[in-house]
Amino acid sequence: MNQLPTPRKDIAQSNNTAGGHIAGGHITTTEVAGDYVVNAAQPPVESALSRLYRKLTEEAAGDGELTEYIDQLSIFTRTVADEAVMGLDGKFAAANREDDLDMAKAMKEAVYSQLRKNMFSQTFQVIYATLMAKIHEEFQTFVRPAIVKGADRAEIDRLVNLHVIKPIVAELETCATYDGAAIPTVRGMLYFLTGNCHLVWH
């Protein structure tokens, strides 16, 4: 068995101040004394969206208590009535995006189907209201000004991808209990908002 070397007896120390150990040889104690701070790894902070998806799983996606959309979600499910160009077809035609219409409509309908299916779950409604609010905010902040300035389609698509799709998809994918396809979900909400005239592409 290996033995520690015998400490030297000729080491002298005086007038030393420290928050921990001072030794001329080996220290075998495991005691931590003085002003040492141990930085233990902290668990990651759970995001609000992650908490909602965890709660949704715990509730089995529906509690049967609601019969209509909550106020935060009804803002986005209602159709804006005073728009000159109505619906997803009209919006895409005005923006010369008819080639994307079929896929956009399919994604939009998938979102609408999920809304109908989970109408009785307040948690699900809060999740969708949160995501739609984020999409609306990012589109209006980063994409809409470029459209107004006459940016071409490639630039608009780049801004949508950079500021709307990627960050919200990334946030969704950090939710441990989210098991859907994030990109179609986010794009479906984008087109849902467009179809209800909350977003204008022309």
Summary of the structure (lengths in Angstrom):
residues: 202
radius of gyration: 28.8
end to end distance: 81.1
largest distance: 94.4
contacts: 509
relative contact order: 0.15
helix: 53%
strand: 0%
